């Protein structure tokens, strides 16, 4: 027996252009996927067909279509996710960048200087210096890798 399907209501040209722009933008992958789902539904692809294209459950596609009906473009956004707050504040991250810019070749000194200024110590088993050294050696992006290493060192996982 064939399952019933639903489609989005006919889209205006403005909505179609907005969805196509999202698909071609550097928006998060899930947002681009949801925009494409709406366009496929408007072209009368069934929920089962769309679910097969994206290899997701048909209930998930149905939820996305409902989100579009309720909120249009806002329905394409991901909800905010909760998690542990970062160990380093925005100000501390900026301070780390200043220290590293002053002495980019010596990560050990940068770590020691940050610990001296902030009175924070590493909470992981590895020393701050070894994290900084690894980050410096594995990436050409010195600032981002140093901040990433410092975040890992102080308990927040992050990748460059």
C-alpha positions as CSV (number, residue, x, y, z in Angstrom):
1,X,0.0,0.0,0.0
2,X,1.3,3.4,-0.9
3,X,2.0,5.9,1.9
4,X,0.4,9.3,1.6
5,X,2.8,12.2,0.9
6,X,2.7,15.9,1.3
7,X,4.2,18.7,-0.6
8,X,5.0,22.3,0.2
9,X,2.7,24.9,-1.2
10,X,3.6,26.6,-4.4
11,X,6.6,28.9,-3.8
12,X,6.9,32.4,-5.0
13,X,9.8,33.4,-7.3
14,X,11.3,35.3,-4.3
15,X,11.2,32.1,-2.2
16,X,12.7,30.0,-5.0
17,X,15.5,32.5,-5.5
18,X,16.2,32.6,-1.8
19,X,16.3,28.8,-1.5
20,X,18.6,28.5,-4.5
21,X,20.9,31.2,-3.1
22,X,21.1,29.3,0.2
23,X,22.0,26.1,-1.7
24,X,24.8,27.9,-3.6
25,X,26.1,29.7,-0.5
26,X,28.6,28.7,2.1
27,X,25.7,28.2,4.6
28,X,26.0,25.1,6.8
29,X,25.5,21.8,4.9
30,X,22.3,20.9,6.8
31,X,20.7,24.3,5.9
32,X,21.6,23.8,2.2
33,X,20.2,20.3,2.3
34,X,16.9,21.5,3.8
35,X,16.6,24.3,1.2
36,X,17.1,21.7,-1.5
37,X,14.4,19.5,0.1
38,X,11.9,22.3,-0.1
39,X,12.7,22.9,-3.8
40,X,12.4,19.2,-4.5
41,X,9.1,19.0,-2.7
42,X,7.8,22.0,-4.7
43,X,8.8,20.1,-7.9
44,X,6.5,17.3,-6.5
45,X,9.2,14.8,-5.4
46,X,7.5,12.6,-2.8
47,X,8.8,12.3,0.8
48,X,10.0,8.8,0.1
49,X,12.0,10.0,-3.0
50,X,13.6,12.9,-1.1
51,X,14.4,10.6,1.9
52,X,16.1,8.2,-0.6
53,X,18.1,11.0,-2.2
54,X,19.4,12.2,1.2
55,X,19.5,8.8,2.9
56,X,17.4,10.0,5.8
57,X,14.2,8.8,7.4
58,X,11.0,9.9,5.7
59,X,9.8,11.3,9.1
60,X,12.8,13.6,9.1
61,X,11.9,15.0,5.7
62,X,8.3,15.4,6.8
63,X,9.5,17.4,9.8
64,X,11.6,19.7,7.6
65,X,8.6,20.3,5.4
66,X,6.5,21.2,8.5
67,X,9.3,23.6,9.6
68,X,9.1,25.3,6.3
69,X,5.3,25.6,6.4
70,X,5.6,27.2,9.9
71,X,8.6,29.4,9.7
72,X,9.8,29.5,6.1
73,X,13.5,30.6,6.0
74,X,13.9,30.5,9.8
75,X,12.8,26.9,9.7
76,X,15.9,26.0,7.8
77,X,18.2,27.1,10.6
78,X,19.7,24.7,13.2
79,X,18.5,25.1,16.7
80,X,21.1,26.4,19.2
81,X,22.9,23.5,20.8
82,X,23.8,23.4,24.4
83,X,27.1,22.3,25.8
84,X,29.7,23.0,28.3
85,X,30.8,26.7,28.2
86,X,34.3,27.3,27.0
87,X,37.1,27.4,29.6
88,X,38.6,30.5,27.9
89,X,36.6,33.6,27.6
90,X,36.7,35.8,24.5
91,X,39.0,38.2,26.2
92,X,41.4,35.4,27.2
93,X,41.4,34.1,23.6
94,X,42.3,37.6,22.4
95,X,45.0,37.8,25.0
96,X,46.5,34.6,23.8
97,X,46.6,35.9,20.2
98,X,48.4,39.1,21.4
99,X,51.0,36.9,23.3
100,X,51.6,34.7,20.3
101,X,51.9,37.6,17.9
102,X,54.5,39.1,20.2
103,X,56.6,35.9,20.2
104,X,55.4,33.6,17.5
105,X,58.4,31.3,17.6
106,X,58.3,30.4,21.3
107,X,55.1,28.6,22.2
108,X,56.5,27.6,25.6
109,X,57.0,31.2,26.5
110,X,53.6,32.1,25.2
111,X,52.0,29.4,27.4
112,X,54.0,30.4,30.5
113,X,53.2,34.1,29.9
114,X,49.5,33.4,29.6
115,X,49.5,31.2,32.7
116,X,51.4,34.0,34.6
117,X,48.9,36.7,33.5
118,X,45.7,34.7,33.9
119,X,46.6,32.4,36.9
120,X,45.1,29.5,34.9
121,X,46.8,26.2,34.7
122,X,46.3,23.4,32.2
123,X,43.6,20.9,33.3
124,X,44.5,18.1,31.0
125,X,47.3,15.6,31.4
126,X,49.5,17.3,28.7
127,X,51.3,20.4,29.4
128,X,50.3,23.6,27.6
129,X,53.7,23.8,26.0
130,X,53.4,20.4,24.4
131,X,49.9,21.3,23.1
132,X,51.2,24.5,21.7
133,X,54.2,22.8,20.1
134,X,52.0,20.1,18.4
135,X,49.7,22.8,17.1
136,X,52.6,24.9,15.7
137,X,54.1,21.8,14.0
138,X,50.9,20.5,12.5
139,X,49.4,23.6,11.0
140,X,50.5,26.6,8.9
141,X,47.8,28.6,10.5
142,X,49.8,29.7,13.5
143,X,47.2,31.9,15.2
144,X,44.3,29.5,14.9
145,X,46.4,26.5,15.8
146,X,47.8,28.2,18.9
147,X,44.3,29.2,20.1
148,X,43.1,25.7,19.2
149,X,45.9,24.2,21.3
150,X,45.3,26.5,24.2
151,X,41.6,25.6,24.1
152,X,42.4,21.9,24.1
153,X,44.9,22.5,26.9
154,X,42.3,24.2,29.0
155,X,39.7,21.5,28.5
156,X,37.8,22.6,25.3
157,X,38.1,20.4,22.3
158,X,38.6,22.4,19.1
159,X,40.2,21.8,15.8
160,X,41.9,24.2,13.4
